[in-house]
Amino acid sequence: MSEIGVLNEKPLHAALKEWYAQPGDRFEVSIDGYVVDIVRGDVLIEIQTGNFASIKRKVHALAAKHTLRLVYPIARDKWILRLAGKGDEVLSRRRSPKRGALEQVFAQLVSFPWLIAHPGFSIEVLSVQEEEVRCYDGKRGWRRKGWVTRERRLLDVVGRKVLDGPKDLLGFLPPDLTEPWTTGDLSAAIGQPRWLSQKIVYCLREAGVARVVGKKKNAILYTT
């Protein structure tokens, strides 16, 4: 196996790349002017731990000519580790009450939902446990009372779901969701906030697997 990890690569990204790797894989390969995380035969594998908007141009360019899989982690469980200053002295470690759900991939997929219909393009969503390391910086961390995230660390991968086409997006809809439905109905059915349900519906419509069929008072009605 080639050496995994490059200069300035974040710990979470490096750990996921190592977890995902198989014998024979090539790493950090330059293709069409872009550096690809993993090349496995004819398949390009790109691991993205941040937002999809920042890689929109890269994903479009690579998917146009190659088989491309985008790997995206969502923290089902997260532990917050606070360090003193910029050192390694641990002040506290606690489990965050927030739990991530695979549905949160739609918050990123809104950057290019139509691409899921492109032959050869797929997304693999990983449900992970991670540790978020925070240090105090009064100048930059005003949103968290001075605490800023220094890095994210992978603890474990506890689940995975592959989206290989528009119909796979429908797997996020509960089977008991009565048609036609509103984003409010969807939100209640999946136990997620309304803003996320709106993004889910936008992606379903752009992917061609949901459509508007009317209105109920001020709410738009959808069906699949």
C-alpha positions as CSV (number, residue, x, y, z in Angstrom):
1,M,0.0,0.0,0.0
2,S,1.3,3.5,-0.8
3,E,1.9,5.9,2.1
4,I,-1.4,7.4,3.1
5,G,-1.5,11.1,4.2
6,V,-0.2,14.3,2.7
7,L,1.1,17.6,4.1
8,N,-1.6,19.6,5.9
9,E,-4.2,16.8,5.6
10,K,-6.7,16.9,8.5
11,P,-6.8,13.9,10.8
12,L,-10.4,12.9,10.0
13,H,-9.7,12.9,6.3
14,A,-6.5,10.9,6.7
15,A,-8.2,8.4,9.0
16,L,-11.1,7.9,6.6
17,K,-8.8,7.4,3.7
18,E,-6.9,4.8,5.6
19,W,-10.1,3.0,6.7
20,Y,-11.5,3.0,3.1
21,A,-8.3,1.8,1.5
22,Q,-7.8,-1.6,-0.1
23,P,-4.7,-3.4,-1.4
24,G,-3.8,-2.1,-4.8
25,D,-5.2,1.4,-4.3
26,R,-3.3,4.4,-5.4
27,F,-3.4,7.6,-3.4
28,E,-3.2,11.3,-4.2
29,V,-3.3,10.8,-8.0
30,S,-3.3,13.8,-10.3
31,I,-6.2,13.3,-12.9
32,D,-7.4,16.0,-15.3
33,G,-5.8,18.7,-13.2
34,Y,-7.2,17.5,-9.9
35,V,-5.7,15.5,-7.1
36,V,-7.9,12.5,-6.3
37,D,-7.8,10.8,-2.9
38,I,-8.0,7.2,-4.0
39,V,-7.9,5.5,-7.4
40,R,-9.1,1.9,-7.4
41,G,-8.9,0.4,-10.9
42,D,-11.1,2.7,-13.0
43,V,-12.9,4.2,-10.1
44,L,-12.0,7.5,-8.5
45,I,-12.8,7.9,-4.8
46,E,-13.0,11.3,-3.3
47,I,-13.4,11.8,0.5
48,Q,-15.1,15.0,1.5
49,T,-15.4,16.0,5.2
50,G,-16.5,19.5,4.5
51,N,-19.2,21.1,2.4
52,F,-20.0,20.0,-1.1
53,A,-20.0,23.5,-2.5
54,S,-16.3,23.8,-2.2
55,I,-15.7,20.8,-4.5
56,K,-18.6,21.4,-7.0
57,R,-16.3,22.2,-9.9
58,K,-14.0,19.3,-9.2
59,V,-16.8,16.7,-8.9
60,H,-18.5,17.9,-12.1
61,A,-15.3,17.7,-14.1
62,L,-14.3,14.3,-12.8
63,A,-17.8,12.8,-13.1
64,A,-18.0,13.9,-16.7
65,K,-15.2,11.5,-17.7
66,H,-14.8,9.0,-15.0
67,T,-16.6,6.7,-12.6
68,L,-16.6,8.7,-9.4
69,R,-17.6,7.9,-5.8
70,L,-17.9,10.7,-3.2
71,V,-17.5,9.5,0.4
72,Y,-19.0,11.7,3.1
73,P,-19.0,11.1,6.8
74,I,-21.8,12.2,9.2
75,A,-21.1,12.1,13.0
76,R,-23.8,9.9,14.6
77,D,-22.0,10.4,17.9
78,K,-19.5,13.1,18.8
79,W,-17.3,13.7,21.8
80,I,-16.0,17.2,22.5
81,L,-12.4,17.4,23.8
82,R,-11.3,20.7,25.2
83,L,-7.5,21.4,25.4
84,A,-5.7,24.1,27.4
85,G,-4.4,26.8,25.1
86,K,-2.7,25.3,22.1
87,G,-1.2,22.4,24.0
88,D,-2.3,18.9,24.8
89,E,-3.5,19.3,28.3
90,V,-7.1,17.9,28.5
91,L,-9.5,20.2,30.3
92,S,-12.6,18.2,29.7
93,R,-14.2,15.5,27.5
94,R,-17.9,15.1,27.1
95,R,-20.4,13.5,24.7
96,S,-22.4,15.9,22.6
97,P,-26.2,15.5,23.1
98,K,-26.6,16.0,19.3
99,R,-26.8,12.9,17.1
100,G,-26.2,13.0,13.4
101,A,-28.5,11.3,10.9
102,L,-27.8,10.1,7.4
103,E,-30.5,12.4,6.1
104,Q,-28.1,15.3,6.8
105,V,-26.3,14.4,3.5
106,F,-29.1,16.4,1.8
107,A,-27.8,19.6,3.4
108,Q,-24.7,19.1,1.2
109,L,-26.3,17.4,-1.8
110,V,-28.2,20.6,-2.6
111,S,-25.0,21.8,-4.3
112,F,-25.5,19.3,-7.2
113,P,-28.6,17.1,-6.7
114,W,-29.0,16.4,-10.4
115,L,-25.6,14.8,-10.5
116,I,-26.9,11.7,-8.7
117,A,-28.6,10.8,-12.0
118,H,-25.3,10.8,-13.8
119,P,-24.1,7.3,-14.8
120,G,-21.0,6.4,-12.9
121,F,-21.5,8.9,-10.0
122,S,-22.4,7.7,-6.5
123,I,-22.2,8.9,-2.9
124,E,-21.4,6.7,0.0
125,V,-22.6,8.2,3.3
126,L,-20.7,7.0,6.4
127,S,-22.2,7.1,9.9
128,V,-19.2,7.7,12.2
129,Q,-18.2,8.3,15.7
130,E,-15.8,11.1,16.0
131,E,-13.9,13.3,18.5
132,E,-13.9,17.1,18.0
133,V,-10.8,18.8,19.5
134,R,-11.3,22.4,20.6
135,C,-8.9,25.0,21.9
136,Y,-9.5,28.4,23.4
137,D,-8.9,31.4,21.1
138,G,-10.7,34.6,22.2
139,K,-10.0,36.4,18.9
140,R,-11.5,33.8,16.6
141,G,-14.0,31.8,18.6
142,W,-16.6,34.4,19.5
143,R,-19.5,32.1,18.3
144,R,-18.5,29.4,20.9
145,K,-17.4,31.8,23.7
146,G,-13.8,31.6,22.5
147,W,-13.6,27.9,21.7
148,V,-12.5,26.9,18.2
149,T,-12.3,23.5,16.5
150,R,-8.7,22.5,16.0
151,E,-9.3,19.1,14.4
152,R,-11.7,16.2,14.1
153,R,-10.7,12.6,14.8
154,L,-12.3,9.4,13.6
155,L,-13.2,6.9,16.4
156,D,-15.2,4.4,14.4
157,V,-17.4,3.8,11.4
158,V,-20.7,2.4,12.5
159,G,-22.8,2.4,9.3
160,R,-22.8,3.2,5.6
161,K,-25.3,3.8,2.8
162,V,-24.7,4.0,-0.9
163,L,-26.7,6.4,-3.1
164,D,-26.2,5.1,-6.6
165,G,-29.0,6.8,-8.4
166,P,-32.2,8.9,-8.0
167,K,-34.3,6.0,-6.7
168,D,-31.9,5.5,-3.8
169,L,-32.9,9.0,-2.6
170,L,-36.4,7.7,-2.1
171,G,-35.1,5.3,0.5
172,F,-35.0,8.2,3.0
173,L,-38.8,8.6,2.7
174,P,-40.7,6.5,5.4
175,P,-43.0,3.8,3.8
176,D,-45.9,5.1,5.8
177,L,-45.7,8.7,4.4
178,T,-49.1,9.2,2.9
179,E,-49.2,10.9,-0.5
180,P,-49.5,13.7,-1.3
181,W,-47.4,15.2,1.5
182,T,-45.9,18.5,2.6
183,T,-42.4,19.3,3.9
184,G,-44.0,19.5,7.3
185,D,-45.4,16.0,7.0
186,L,-42.0,14.7,5.9
187,S,-40.3,16.5,8.8
188,A,-42.6,14.9,11.3
189,A,-42.2,11.5,9.8
190,I,-38.4,11.4,9.8
191,G,-38.0,13.4,13.0
192,Q,-35.8,16.0,11.4
193,P,-36.2,19.9,11.3
194,R,-38.3,21.5,8.6
195,W,-35.3,23.2,6.9
196,L,-33.7,19.8,6.3
197,S,-37.0,18.4,4.9
198,Q,-37.1,21.3,2.4
199,K,-33.6,20.5,1.2
200,I,-34.6,16.8,0.9
201,V,-37.5,17.8,-1.3
202,Y,-35.4,20.1,-3.4
203,C,-32.9,17.3,-4.1
204,L,-35.7,14.8,-4.9
205,R,-37.3,17.3,-7.4
206,E,-33.9,18.1,-9.0
207,A,-33.1,14.4,-9.3
208,G,-36.5,13.8,-11.0
209,V,-38.1,11.5,-8.4
210,A,-40.6,13.9,-6.8
211,R,-43.0,16.5,-8.2
212,V,-45.5,19.2,-7.1
213,V,-49.1,18.1,-7.3
214,G,-50.9,21.0,-5.7
215,K,-51.3,23.0,-2.5
216,K,-53.0,22.6,0.8
217,K,-53.7,26.1,2.1
218,N,-50.2,27.6,1.9
219,A,-48.3,24.3,1.9
220,I,-47.1,22.7,-1.4
221,L,-48.1,19.1,-1.9
222,Y,-45.6,16.6,-3.3
223,T,-45.7,13.1,-4.6
224,T,-43.1,10.6,-5.9
